Amino acid sequence: MKQTNYSWYLKGIRDGIPIALGYLAVSFTLGIAAGNSGIAPFPAAFMSLMNLTSAGEFAGLGLITAGAAYMEMAGTQLVINLRYCLMSCALSQKLSPKMPFFHRLLMAYGITDEIFGIAIGAGQVLNPFYAYGAITVAAPAWTFGTWLGTVSGNVLPGRVLSALNVAIYGMFIAIIVPPARKSKVVAGMIGIAMGASLLFTYLPVIGRISSGMRIIILTVLIAGAGAFLFPVNDEDEGRGGMDGKEGGGKE
């Protein structure tokens, strides 16, 4: 059955709700950190609305507290968030060549680890309205959670705040388990990525590399090896576009 842009948008909202709930918890902790750094609720919420990146914002708060220079902050953010360039490159291969540029520009705003995870598995050809649906619920939740944490973070006991820190890991598990159950190749690559990440963390020299740069190195190496060893035939990828068409054969 043919799917419309509206149906893709609703599907994106549905798949984005679990991400939004996780974002609400994680960004609440971010809001607490922002408040402890002396940032008011509105600037903290605006920061989250413009960035949508937990690692980048936490690092930025640390630099603000330390009184770092603007260039140092810019360089740190570039390294930490450079992985989003790789994610955008991967998603660009799933977009119709006829898609207008403004759709690519709007989608780029909301490319986070979790939205990338659901978007990369949303059919062989990605409809931009699916990403819009996920962003519609995820971005406000991240922003509101930051504001709420800044306003009321000091009210909650320490144990509750520690429990909220594990929410982001629950989201990652929810993203990787379904595709891993469907494909032994995906499951194997995930296992290799986890093992390599552990080694990169504790090896003497490589362990000194920033977490953002380690993610980039592992992504390029493991994804490149997977693409080389287990290529996907173009005939199996199907075709589609903004009207939501999917499936093999000629149109």
C-alpha positions in Angstrom: 0.0 0.0 0.0 1.3 3.4 -0.9 2.3 5.6 2.1 1.9 9.3 2.1 4.1 11.9 3.6 1.6 12.3 6.4 1.7 8.6 7.2 5.5 8.7 7.3 5.3 11.7 9.6 3.0 9.9 12.0 5.3 6.9 11.9 8.2 9.1 12.8 6.3 10.5 15.7 5.4 7.0 17.0 9.0 5.8 16.7 10.3 9.1 18.2 8.2 8.9 21.4 10.5 6.4 23.2 13.5 8.6 22.2 11.6 11.7 23.5 11.0 10.0 26.9 14.7 9.1 27.2 15.7 12.6 26.1 13.5 14.1 28.8 15.3 12.1 31.5 18.8 12.7 30.2 18.4 16.4 29.5 17.0 16.8 33.0 20.4 15.8 34.3 21.9 18.2 31.7 19.8 21.0 33.1 21.0 20.3 36.6 24.6 20.6 35.4 23.7 23.8 33.6 22.2 25.2 36.8 25.3 24.3 38.7 27.4 26.1 36.1 25.5 29.3 36.7 23.4 29.2 33.5 19.8 30.4 33.8 16.9 28.2 32.7 16.1 30.0 29.4 19.7 30.1 28.1 20.1 26.5 29.0 17.0 25.5 27.2 18.0 27.5 24.2 21.4 25.8 24.2 19.7 22.4 24.0 17.2 23.5 21.3 20.1 24.6 19.1 22.5 21.7 19.7 20.6 18.5 20.5 23.8 16.8 21.7 24.4 15.4 25.2 28.2 14.9 24.9 28.8 18.2 23.3 26.6 20.1 25.8 28.1 18.4 28.8 31.6 19.2 27.5 30.6 22.8 26.8 29.3 23.2 30.3 32.6 21.9 31.7 34.5 24.4 29.5 32.3 27.2 30.6 32.8 26.4 34.2 36.6 26.3 33.6 36.5 29.7 31.8 37.9 28.2 28.6 38.5 30.4 25.5 36.0 30.5 22.6 38.4 28.8 20.2 39.0 26.0 22.7 35.3 25.5 23.1 34.8 25.5 19.3 37.6 23.0 18.7 36.3 20.7 21.4 32.7 20.8 19.9 34.1 20.1 16.4 35.9 16.9 17.6 33.1 15.6 19.8 30.3 16.2 17.2 32.2 15.3 14.1 30.5 11.9 14.1 27.3 13.6 13.0 29.0 14.3 9.6 29.5 10.5 9.2 25.8 9.9 10.2 24.7 12.5 7.7 26.8 11.0 4.9 25.2 7.6 5.7 21.7 8.9 5.6 22.4 10.9 2.4 22.7 7.5 0.6 19.2 6.7 1.6 17.6 9.8 0.2 16.1 10.3 -3.3 18.4 12.2 -5.7 15.4 14.3 -6.6 14.9 15.5 -3.0 15.1 19.3 -2.7 18.0 20.8 -0.7 15.8 22.3 2.0 14.7 18.9 3.1 18.3 17.8 3.6 19.0 21.0 5.5 16.0 20.6 7.8 16.8 16.9 8.4 20.4 17.8 9.3 19.3 19.8 12.3 17.8 16.7 14.0 20.4 14.1 13.2 21.3 12.7 16.7 22.6 9.2 17.6 19.1 7.9 18.4 17.2 9.6 15.4 20.0 8.3 13.1 19.5 4.8 14.5 15.8 4.7 13.7 16.1 6.6 10.4 18.8 4.3 9.0 16.4 1.4 9.5 13.2 3.1 8.2 13.0 1.4 4.8 15.5 1.3 2.0 14.7 4.9 1.0 14.2 7.4 3.7 11.2 9.8 3.5 12.2 13.1 5.1 8.8 13.4 6.8 9.7 10.3 8.9 12.7 12.3 10.3 10.5 15.3 10.8 8.1 13.3 12.9 10.8 12.0 15.1 12.4 15.4 15.5 8.9 16.9 16.3 8.7 15.0 19.6 12.4 14.5 20.4 13.7 18.1 20.1 11.0 19.7 22.4 11.5 16.9 24.9 15.3 17.5 25.0 14.7 21.3 25.3 12.0 21.0 28.0 13.9 18.5 30.0 16.9 20.9 30.1 14.7 23.7 31.3 13.0 21.6 33.9 16.3 20.3 35.2 17.7 23.8 35.5 14.6 25.0 37.4 14.0 22.1 39.8 17.1 19.9 39.7 18.2 20.8 43.2 14.9 19.4 44.7 15.5 15.7 43.8 17.7 13.5 45.9 21.1 12.3 44.6 20.0 8.7 44.1 17.2 9.7 41.7 19.6 11.9 39.7 22.1 9.0 39.5 19.3 6.7 38.2 18.4 9.2 35.4 22.0 9.0 34.1 21.4 5.5 32.7 18.4 6.5 30.6 20.6 7.2 27.5 22.0 3.7 27.6 18.5 2.2 27.6 17.8 4.2 24.4 20.8 2.8 22.7 19.9 -0.8 23.6 16.4 -0.2 22.2 17.9 1.0 18.9 20.4 -1.8 18.3 18.6 -4.9 19.5 15.8 -5.1 16.8 18.2 -4.9 13.8 20.6 -7.2 15.6 17.9 -9.9 16.0 17.1 -9.7 12.3 20.7 -9.9 11.0 23.6 -11.9 12.2 26.0 -9.6 10.3 24.6 -6.6 12.2 24.8 -8.4 15.5 28.4 -9.4 14.8 29.4 -5.8 13.8 27.8 -4.5 17.0 29.8 -7.0 19.1 33.0 -6.1 17.3 32.3 -2.3 17.8 31.7 -2.9 21.6 34.9 -4.9 22.0 36.9 -2.4 20.0 35.5 0.5 21.9 36.5 -1.2 25.2 40.1 -1.7 23.9 40.3 1.9 22.6 39.3 3.1 26.1 42.0 1.2 28.0 44.9 1.0 25.6 47.8 3.2 26.8 48.2 5.6 23.8 44.8 5.4 22.1 43.0 5.8 25.4 44.2 9.4 25.5 42.3 10.3 22.3 39.0 12.1 23.0 35.8 10.1 23.1 34.4 11.9 20.0 37.5 11.1 18.0 37.5 7.5 19.1 33.9 7.2 17.9 34.8 8.6 14.5 37.8 6.2 14.1 35.8 3.2 15.1 32.9 4.1 12.9 35.0 4.5 9.8 37.0 1.4 10.4 34.2 -1.0 11.4 31.6 0.4 9.0 34.1 0.4 6.2 35.1 -3.2 6.9 31.4 -4.2 7.1 30.6 -2.6 3.8 33.6 -4.2 2.2 33.0 -7.7 3.6 29.2 -7.8 3.4 28.1 -5.5 0.6 24.4 -4.9 -0.2 23.4 -5.5 -3.8 21.8 -2.5 -5.5 19.1 -4.8 -6.8 18.0 -5.6 -3.3 17.8 -2.0 -2.1 14.5 -1.1 -3.8 13.5 2.4 -4.8 11.3 5.1 -3.4 11.0 8.8 -2.7 9.1 11.5 -0.9 5.8 9.8 -1.8 6.8 6.9 0.4 7.1 4.3 -2.2 9.2 1.3 -1.4 10.0 -2.1 -2.9 11.9 -3.6 -5.7 11.3 -3.5 -9.5 10.8 -0.6 -11.8 8.2 2.1 -11.2 
